[in-house]
Amino acid sequence: MNERLYQLENLTQIYGNRTALDVDRLDIEIRTITGLIGPNGSGKSTLMRILAFLETPATGRVTFQGRPFSKVPLDLRRQVTMLSQEPYLLKRSVQANVSYGLKLRGISDTVHPVNRALLKVGLDPTRFSHRSWRELSGGEAQRVALAARLVLKPKVLLLDEPTASVDRESSELILHAALDARNRWGTTLIIISHQLTWLRQIADRILSMDYGRLTQVH
């Protein structure tokens, strides 16, 4: 049996007077692929933001590798990264964007890791490294954003509709690169996607959400 990575109990998130999330219990094991499906507004993105340490839940218990949510140290939190539907890039070159996380971690020799990460998402470093963020298509920008996460060899990669706004080629490259991270480094993947056929092919389980609650496990 795999080691538990996350444990959630009696978890809620409330915005104003609206309960956006109400999860009795959820365990996610290390090195697994979990799919999340459900209509817009069902709580999927809220759950992902909590798993990414971007939001603190209103109530409930969250542990990560056995540590309570509030006591997970920064070095462990940095092993969790999320890619959303709309990529956020620094107003800098591709090289600067992909190397940013490495430099935050005190790594100065970034050229080779950045080149490898760009190749993983189908971007030729000789053509793209020095391009400005302004010169990228939507699909290229999303791939650069993914490369900026893959270069860190994350323990957890959260993908929130990563292919919803990109062309088919970019979609296939993004999905292949994410699966390669699981196979190569044992990265745990949690994926929100409307591509149910694809999720069924690759996920260890698929969770349905509606009105903030987990309604079904496939």
N, C-alpha and C positions, 0 to 999 in steps of 0.2 A: 504494500500500500504506500502511496506517495505521502510525503510530509505535507501537513497543512500549511498553507502560506497565509491565507486570510481566514479569520473566523468572525462572523457578524451575528449579533444576537439583539433582538428587540430594537432594531435600528429605525429611527425616524429622522426625516429632515422636513422642516417647516419653513415656508416662505410667507410671511404675513400671517394670514389665517388659513392658509392652504397647506395641507399635508402632501408634500411631493413624493415622499418615500416612507414606506411602512413595511419593513422586512423582518419577519420573525426570526429567521435563521438562514445563514448562507455560509458554507465552507467552500473555499477554493484551494485546491491542492497545487503544489509546486510542479512545474513543467507540464501543466495541462493547458488545453485550449477550451475556453468557455465562450459560447456565443450568447448574445443578448438580443432578443427580438421583442417587438411590441410597437403600438402606435406612437405617434408623436405625443409628447407630454405624459408618457407612461412612467417616467422616473428613471429611464435607462442612463441618460447623461448625468443626472444627479448622483446615481450610484457610482458611476465611473469617476466622477470628480472626488467623491469621498475615498474611493480606492486609490486615487492618485495623490491623496493628501492635499488636495486643493480646496476642500471644504471640510469643516468639522460638523459631524452630525448633531442634531438637536438633542437626541437621547439615544441610549443604547450603548452597546459594547462592540468595539472593533479591535481586533488584535492582528498584528502583522508579524509573522515568524515568532509568535508567542508573546510579543510585547504589546502592551496597551497602546492605542492610537496616539495618545498625548506624549508617550515616552519613547516613540520610535526615533532614534537619533538621525541627524541630518545625513550621515553617510549612507544609512539604509534607505531613507526617503529618496535619495538621489539615484537609487537603483530602480526606481519606479518612474516610468515616463509615459506620457499620453500624447497621442496624435489625434487631433480633432478634424472635423470635416473641412473647416476653413483654416489653412495653414497660417501660422504667424511666423514671419521671418523678420530678422533684424534688417534695418535699412543699410545693408552692407553687402559685400560680395558673398558668393556661394561658399568660398573657402572660410570666410569669417563666420558665417552662419553655422557650418557643420563643425568647426573647431571650437565654438564658443563653450560648449559644455566641458570639453577636455581642458580648456584653459582655466575654467572655474575650479577644476579638480587639481590644478597645479601641474598639468602635463604641457610641456613646452614644445616637444617634437610632435607636431600634429599633421605634417604633410602626408605621410604614408597612411596613417589611420583614416584621414579624410578621403584620400584617394580610394582606399578600399571600400569605404562606406558608399561613396558615389557610384562605384562600379556595381555594388550590390543592388542599387536601385536603377541601374541602366543608364547612368549619366557618365559620359567620358570626361575624366578629370581635366584632360588637356583642353577640352572645349568649354567646360562649365566652371572650373574652379574660380576663375577671375571674373566671371560674369556678375553684373549687379543683380540684386533681387528684382529690379524693375524689368529686366530683360527676359524674365522667365514666364512661360505659359502657366496656366493653372495647374496642369498635370505635372510640369517640371517643378513648380514651387512645392507641391505636395510631396514629391519625391525627395527634394532637398530637405524638407522638414523631417521626413522619415529618416534620411541619412544622418541628420543631426542627432537623432535618437539612437540609431543603430550603432553609431561610432562609439557610444558609451557601453555597448554590450550589456543592456539592461537586464535586471532580474525579472522585471515585469514590464510588458508593453501593452498599453491600453489603447485600443483603436476605436474611435467614435466615428462611425460612418466614413472611413478614410478614403473610400473610392466613389462617394456619392456625386462629387462635382468634377470628376476627371475623365479623360478619354479612356478608351478601352485598353490601349497599350500601357498607359500609366497604371490603370487599375490592376492589370495582370502583374506588372512589375512590383507594385506595392504589396500585393497579397503574397507573391512568391518570396519577397524579401522578408516579410514577417514570419512566414513558415520556416525559412532558412534560419532565422534567429532562434526559434524553438529547437530545431534539429541540431544546430551548431553549438549553442551556448546553454541550452536548457531553459530558455526564456519562457516564462508563463505568459500566455496570450489571453486577453479578454477583449472580445470584439463585438461591437454593435454593428449590425449590417442588415439590410433588407434582402441581401442575396442568400436566401434560405437554402437553396440548392447547394451553393458553395459551402455554407456553414455546415450543412449535414455531412459533407464530404470530409471536412477537416477537424470539426470540433469533437471533443470528448463528450460534451453535453451542451444542450441549448436551453436557455432559460427564457420563458415568456414573461413579460411584465405588462401590467395594466393598472391604471390608477395607483401607481406607486408600489404595487404589491407583486410578488412573484406568483404567477398564476399556474404555471405548468413547467415541467421539466421534460425535455424530449430525450 
